[in-house]
């Protein structure tokens, strides 16, 4: 694997942007809330199950969806 190139499952950096920076930003955010990224993912999964779907609206143009408009 090339240094600085990240692969996650079937996706690589070219397909989903710089996921390493996204993870670092999320880890800092959740650390400031007193939880780990793993805790946050578990909370998201439980809330998704409780809501029967994604527990918040998805907004077009989000920088995390990769479709800058």
SULFEN-V768878 format. One record per helix or strand of 3 or more residues. SS is the DSSP state (h for helix, s for strand). FROM is the first residue (numbers start at 1). TO is the last residue. Records with the same first field share a line. If there is no record, write none. Layout:
SS = FROM-TO ; FROM-TO
//
This chain:
h = 13-16 ; 19-32 ; 37-51
//
